[in-house]
């Protein structure tokens, strides 16, 4: 099912593209403004392509998944809380389908993907610079020197996460999750610019901005973020053969991060301290596993983990557990095993098809680089979901579903790109 071109509400495709572009530019800073802008995009898209959007949601099974979530909400032990948490899922199914349907109708879809990536990367430059400053100011040396300054009390009165930087995200893990998405996109942009001789000079600042994202992840003190960023570097350089130089650059960056962690720890924590808390994460997962058999079909209700677990079972007295720290365990415990398996199958099918097209079909080097960045970005947030659930931050949720929609659109666009590549080679 390939979307058809058309106009709705008198809004051009260029205007739709710019609506998304504007929302991505302000997303880290003004989340409600970004939601309003994306809401406008969604309304116009539904008016123009409602049949195609519905067909995609129905054929792939998202409609049935939404119904499963609805039943889970109806049977929940806290229906109000579960209905609220369902908003983290069901509306984003529609956003995913709207992006997937709209993108192929744009005049230059590949250039659109390029602009969206650049906008997201550039928007993080001030945030990562602020994270470096926060990391210093929260260090023991910075605290002793600036802790009494009246101009910085707004920083020191924030929730204390030690030396870990959170910038505008409120929590270091949410900051790290957003940045691993952007880091994956940045890797694609680096390869895109360096693969084209006419753009290599401009590519230097793109590579610099991408390296700054990696510095921001380090300043977040997130073990998950650092691990995932390292995997992104290795997989991007290892799987996409024209970009093996990124593999070597990645090995150097990983070595630098390890040396930095040995010298200064991770977020102000020494390596033994940082990894001593890993066992606590296993304890949280065990709690979720024990909940699943009690409500295997429809779960206890979205958002009920924090209401139902016994604090006495958690080894750190007084700590509050908002969720199961693993997306699949959370879905299985709170929405039921069928929803968890269905969600995994649908997302896995979309990502698997797009990955096959990117890796196993002949595409121009710059196209391969850009699409590889989208895969690396979505892979980053997926990997993060194994260890934490930062999708409760709307910015991360929006970005994850937008990237998934772009990957679905790749399956519509790839045949045309391959034909163009074959035609250029024969000419």
FIMARKOL-76026 format. One record per atom (N, C-alpha, C): x, y, z. Coordinates in steps of 0.05 Angstrom, whole numbers, plus 5000, padded with zeros to 4 digits. Each point is the difference from the previous one (the first is absolute). Last residue first. Layout:
<recs>
XYZ;...
</recs>
This chain:
<recs>
547150924659;500650234984;502950065000;496749315054;499949924972;500650234982;499550165093;502349834994;500049924970;492750505034;502450164999;502549844994;491749555010;500050174976;502550174998;498649485078;500649824977;500250174974;497350445079;502949935002;500849824976;490950255008;501650234993;503049935001;494149345029;499750044971;501650244990;499649835093;501649794986;499850034970;494650575053;502950075003;501849794986;490749835002;500650234983;502950085002;496949315058;500049924972;500750224980;499250215095;502449864992;499949904971;492750455053;501850164983;502449854988;493249635061;498650104976;502050134981;503149675082;499149774984;498450094976;502950655063;502349904984;499149764983;494250385065;500050144974;502249904982;499749705090;497949874984;499950134972;505950385060;501049744992;497949854984;497750835038;501950044978;501049734990;494550005076;498550064976;501850044975;504049875083;498849754991;498350054975;503850755043;502149844986;498849744990;494350545051;500650134975;502149844984;497949725087;497949934981;500550144973;506150205070;500149724994;497949924979;500250895033;502249944982;500149714993;493550285062;499550124974;502249924980;501149765090;497949844987;499450104972;506150485054;501249744991;497949834986;497250815037;501950064979;501249744989;494050005076;498750024974;501950054977;501749465092;500650274990;499050024972;499449185038;498050175013;500650294995;505749304971;498150094981;497750165013;507949545040;500050294998;497950104980;503049115053;497650074985;499850315000;508249165009;498650225012;497650084983;505949264979;501050065026;498550235015;498349654909;500649765015;500750065029;498550684935;497549905012;500449735014;506950434948;499650145026;497649885015;501849724912;501849885019;499750125028;495050384930;499049735006;501849865020;502650844968;497850035019;498849735007;506950014935;501050115026;497850025021;498149754910;501249785015;501050095027;496850644940;497849855011;501049765016;506550524957;498550165020;497849855012;504949604931;501750025024;498550165021;495949944915;500049745014;501650005026;500250774947;497349965011;499749735014;508150184954;499750175024;497349985013;501649564918;501449875022;499950165026;496750384921;498149805011;501349845022;505450634957;497850135013;498149815012;507349664948;500950135025;497750125015;498349634915;500749795019;500850125027;498850584928;497549905009;500349795021;507750334959;498850205017;497349925011;504649424939;501350025025;498850215019;493949484927;502250194999;501250045028;495449074982;499250285003;502450184997;496748894991;501950204991;498850285000;497649205072;499350084973;501950224991;499949575089;500249794979;499350084972;499850565083;502549865000;500349824975;492050535015;502450185002;502649854996;491749535001;500250174977;502550175000;498049475076;500749834977;500450174975;496850435076;502849935003;500949834977;490950225005;501650234993;503049945002;494049335028;499750054971;501850234991;499649825093;501349784986;499950044969;495350595059;502950055001;501549794984;490649905007;500750254986;503050044999;496849265049;499549974971;500850254985;500450025095;502149844988;499749964970;493250435048;502350174998;502349854988;492349505016;499550214980;502450184996;500449305066;499849904972;499650224980;499950215092;502749924992;500049914971;491750195039;501550244997;502849944990;494549275022;499050144976;501650254994;501749525080;501049854976;499250144974;496850375081;502950025000;501249864975;490749935016;500750274992;503150034998;496649185033;499450044972;500750274990;501449805094;501949884981;499250034971;497050745075;499649724994;501949894979;499450885048;498149984978;499549714991;505950235075;497950205002;497949984978;507849415008;498850015026;497550185001;505149914919;499049745008;498550015026;504350784969;497749944984;498849735008;508050265042;497850185008;497549934984;507849554979;499049915025;497750175009;504450274924;498649754995;498849885025;505350815003;497550044985;498449744998;506450295081;500449844976;497350004985;501150415087;502650044988;500649814977;491750145056;501649755002;502850024988;494450845048;499549814979;501949775002;499750715065;497850094983;499349804978;504449965102;500449894973;497750084983;505450365094;497549984986;500549904972;505549935102;500050074972;497349954987;502349795093;499250284995;500150084971;506149195030;497750105015;499450294992;504549204944;500850265010;497650135013;499349124960;502250005019;500950275011;490049614972;502250154986;502250045020;491749605024;501449824982;502450134986;493850475057;501749825016;501649814983;493350594963;502650125004;501949835017;492249654934;500550035029;502750125005;493250124911;502349865011;500250055030;493150404944;499549735009;502449875013;499450894958;497949995020;499849735013;506050224928;500750165023;498050005022;498249544918;502349885014;500750155025;493050234934;499449905027;502349875014;498950414907;500650195021;499549895028;494749534923;502350174996;500450195023;495549045015;499350274991;502450174997;499749055020;498750135023;499150294993;500749174926;501750155018;498450135023;497249384926;499550294996;501550175020;501549034995;498750064975;499750304995;504049585081;501649954976;498750104974;499950125107;498250114980;501349974973;504249615076;497550085013;497950104980;509349774977;498249775002;497350075013;507050694992;498849914975;498149775003;505750425070;497350104996;498649884976;509149815023;498249875019;497250104997;506950394949;499649724991;498049865019;502850875022;498250004977;499449724991;506350105069;497350085009;498050004978;509049864978;498849765013;497350065011;505050704963;499049824979;498749755012;504450595058;497550134990;498849824978;508349745035;497949975020;497350124991;507750114947;499149734998;497749955020;504450825004;498349994976;498949724996;506350155068;497450115007;498049994977;509149754990;498449785012;497350115008;506650604967;498749844979;498249785011;505750655048;497150025001;498749844978;509650065010;498949875024;497050005000;505650454935;499149744993;498949845024;503550895010;498050014978;498949734994;507050095064;497450105010;497950004979;508849744975;498849815019;497350095011;504750624944;499049774986;498849785018;499650995036;502249834991;498849764986;494950945002;500249755015;502449844989;497150844963;500950055027;500249755017;497249964909;498250185014;500950055028;505549314968;497750034983;498050185015;511449965009;497549865007;497850054979;509450325000;498150175014;497449865007;507849554959;501250235014;497950145017;497449264946;502049915020;501150235016;494250194929;498549885022;501949895021;503850374922;498750215016;498549885024;503849404938;502150145015;498850215018;494149574942;500949825021;502250135017;496950474924;498049995021;500849825023;505650034925;500150255014;498050015023;499949264942;502450005017;500250255016;493249964937;499449825022;502449995019;501150494921;498250145018;499349825025;505249624930;501550215014;498350155020;495849374945;501849865019;501750205016;494650354931;498449915023;501749855021;503850264918;499550245017;498549925025;501149334937;502550065013;499850255018;492449754951;500749795019;502650065014;497350554930;498550075024;500549785022;503749884915;501550205015;498550095025;496149404936;501749875020;501750205016;492550054928;500650195022;501649865022;496349584919;501450234990;501050195023;494849195020;502849964992;501450254989;492349785073;500050164975;502850024989;498949525080;498049894982;499950154973;506150265072;500449734993;498149894979;499650905038;502549964985;500449724990;492550185054;499850174977;502549964982;499849555083;498149894980;499950164975;505350315073;501149754989;498249894978;497350795046;502450054985;501049744987;492749945058;499250144975;502550054983;501349645086;499049804981;499150134974;502950575069;502349834990;499049794980;493550525043;501550174981;502449844988;495149595069;498550014975;501450164979;503649975088;500149744987;498750004973;499450785052;502749964990;500349734986;491750205040;500550184978;502849964988;497449535079;498649904976;500750174976;503350285083;501449764991;498749894974;499851035034;498349774996;501749774989;502250955023;500749795019;498449754996;500550904953;497549905013;500649795021;506950364944;499350185022;497449915014;502849544922;501949955021;499250175025;495250154922;499249745012;501949935023;502150774951;497650045016;499149745013;507049974939;500950125024;497650055019;498149694915;501349795015;501050105027;496550624939;497949835011;501149785017;506050534953;499050145023;497749855013;503549704918;501949945022;499050135026;495250214923;499549725008;501949925023;501250844961;497550005015;499349725010;507650094943;500450135026;497650005018;499349704911;501449805017;500650125027;496150584940;498149785006;501349795018;505350694965;498550095023;497849805007;505449804926;501750025023;498350095025;496649924908;499749775017;501750025026;500150634926;497850055019;499749775020;506449904933;500850235016;497850065021;498449324935;501949925021;500850245018;494049924918;499050075026;501949955023;501349804905;499150275000;499050105027;502949094984;502350194999;499150295001;495249125043;499750184977;502150225000;499149345069;499949834975;499750174975;500150365090;502649924992;500149834975;491750305037;501650234991;502849914991;494249345035;498750134977;501750224989;502549575081;500649834977;498850134974;498050435080;502950014996;500749844975;491149975029;500650254987;503050024994;496849255048;499249994972;500750264985;501749975092;501849824986;499349984970;494250495056;502550144995;502049834985;491949625031;499550174977;502650154992;500449505079;499749824977;499650164974;500150485080;502749914993;499949814976;492050315038;501250204984;502849924992;495549435058;498550024975;501450194981;503349935086;500849774984;498549994974;497850695062;502650044987;500949764984;492149985054;499650184977;502650024984;500549525080;498449854980;499650184975;504450375075;501749814985;498449854979;495350605056;502050154984;501749814983;494349625064;498450114977;501850154981;503949705079;499549774982;498350094976;502250635070;502349934983;499449774980;492550715035;501349755010;502249924981;495550834986;499049935026;501149755013;501550524912;498349775000;499049915028;506450714963;497250095000;498149765004;509749855035;499450224981;497050075002;505849335048;497349934988;499150224981;509649555053;498750224987;497349904989;506549645086;498749944974;498550244989;504749865087;501450154979;498749974973;493749805080;502949995002;501250184978;490949995011;500849754988;503049975001;491650645044;502849945001;500549724989;492350794980;500449735011;502949924997;499151035001;498849794985;500449735014;504050825028;497549935013;498449804984;508350374969;500549835023;497549935016;499550584924;501249744992;500349825023;496950875014;498049864984;501049734991;505850625044;498349845018;497849854985;507250624969;499949724992;498249835018;502250955011;499249984972;499549714991;503450275087;497150044998;499049974972;508749515045;499350224983;497050034997;505349315049;498850225015;499150244982;504549214965;497649915014;498650225015;508649974945;497650144991;497549945016;508849615019;500650274990;497550164994;499649095030;501450155021;500550294991;496249404937;498150055022;501350175022;505249694927;498250214992;498050085022;506049285015;501550254997;498150234992;496249135006;500950105027;501550264998;493049844923;502349855009;500850115028;493250384944;499149815020;502349825010;501350664932;499050145024;499049815022;503149654916;502250135015;498950125025;493849624942;501749795011;502350125016;494450594954;498649885024;501749785012;503050394919;500250195022;498749895026;499249484923;502850015008;500450195023;491549964961;500549765016;502949995009;497250694942;499050055027;500549765018;502249914910;501850205012;499150065029;494349464950;502549855007;502150195012;492050384968;499449835022;502549855010;500250574922;499950155025;499649825025;499949554915;502750125006;499850175026;492649514953;501249905025;502650135008;494850194919;498550095024;501249905026;503549744914;500750275007;498650095026;497849144966;502850025009;500750285009;491549854961;500249875026;502850025011;498750324913;498650175019;500249885028;503549504928;501650235006;498750185021;495049264968;502449915016;501750245008;492750164942;499049935027;502449925018;501850174909;499450255015;499049945028;501649264943;502550145006;499550255016;492749524967;501249855022;502750145008;495750364926;498450055024;501249855024;503649854916;500950265009;498450085025;497549214957;502649975012;501150265011;491650004954;499949875026;502749975013;495650654927;502749885004;500149875027;491650324972;501450024974;502749875002;492049635061;501550254998;501749994975;494649275030;498650194982;501650264998;502549255059;500449934972;498750204980;498850135096;502850044991;500449934971;491549865050;500550274989;502850024987;496949195045;498450054976;500850274987;504149735081;500649804980;498650054974;498250555075;502750054990;500649814977;491949865045;499950254985;502750074988;499249255058;498849944974;500050264983;503250085089;501749824984;498949964972;494650465061;502250174991;502049834983;492949545041;499050164978;502350194989;501849485076;499649824977;499150164975;500750445082;502549984986;499949794978;492750145061;500350224981;502549994983;498949305067;498049994978;500250254981;506149915080;500249804979;498150064977;500850495084;502849984991;500349804977;491750155044;500650224982;503050004992;496549405065;499549914972;500550224980;500450155094;502549894990;499649894971;492550365047;502050214996;502549884987;493449405025;499050164977;502050224994;501649495077;500649854975;499150154975;498050365086;502950004995;500749864974;491149955028;500750284994;502950034993;496649145029;499250084973;500850284993;503349245066;499950295004;499350124973;500449095007;499550045028;500150305007;497149594901;502250085017;499150035029;495349784914;500249805021;502150085021;498350554924;497449955011;500149815024;507950184950;499250235016;497349955014;503149354941;501750015024;499350235018;495949944916;498949795018;501650005026;503250564933;497550105010;498749815019;507849754954;500650205021;497550115013;499049434926;501149855023;500650185023;497550404920;497749875013;500849845024;506750374946;498650215015;497649895015;504649434943;501650055023;498750225017;496249804918;499549785019;501650045026;501450604930;497250045010;499449785021;508249974952;500050205022;497250045011;503149404925;499149905025;500050205023;501850014898;502349935017;499249895027;493250314940;501449774988;502449915018;495050785027;498449755000;501649764990;503850874997;499649925028;498549745003;501150384914;502649915010;499749905029;492450364959;500749754987;502749905012;497050865026;498449795012;500849724989;504050744960;500949985028;498549775014;497350244913;502649865000;501149965028;491950484991;499749724991;502649855001;499950935020;498849845021;499749714992;504650854962;500649724995;498749825020;498550974999;500949944973;500349714994;497550355086;498150114981;500749924971;505949785070;497649835002;497850104980;507950505007;500649744988;497549825001;499650855042;500150034971;500449724987;500450025093;497350064991;499950024970;508449885041;498449765001;497250054990;506150725007;500849814979;498249764999;498850595071;499150124975;500749824976;503349755083;497149964999;498850114975;509150155018;499549734990;497149944999;502250815039;500750014971;499649724987;498650085093;498050154986;500650014970;506449615057;497649834998;497750144985;507950485017;500549794981;497649824996;499750655067;499950134974;500449804978;500949715087;497250044994;499750144973;508849855034;498749754992;497150044993;508950585003;497250075004;498349764991;509549885002;499750245016;497150075007;503449274941;501349975027;499450235019;496050024910;499249775016;501549985027;500450624920;499450105027;499549775020;502349834907;501850215009;499550095028;494249384956;502549875008;502050215011;491850304965;499649875025;502549865010;500050424915;499850205022;499749875027;499949444923;502650125004;500050205023;491849634971;501649815015;502850115006;494650534948;498749985026;501649805017;502450104910;501150225017;498750005028;496949394934;502849935006;501150215020;491650164965;499949785019;502849935009;499250644932;499150115026;499949795021;501949734913;502250155010;499350125027;493349574951;501849815013;502550145012;491050574992;501849864982;501749805016;489850395019;502750015011;501849834982;490150134997;501550214987;502950035009;493449325026;499850245016;501750234987;502849144957;497850015019;500250255016;504249414906;499950245017;497649995018;506849234946;497550145000;500250245018;504748964966;500450295003;497350135000;501948985036;499550164976;500350295006;504549065046;498350225002;499750154974;501848945009;501550244998;498250245001;500048905024;498350245000;501850255000;
</recs>
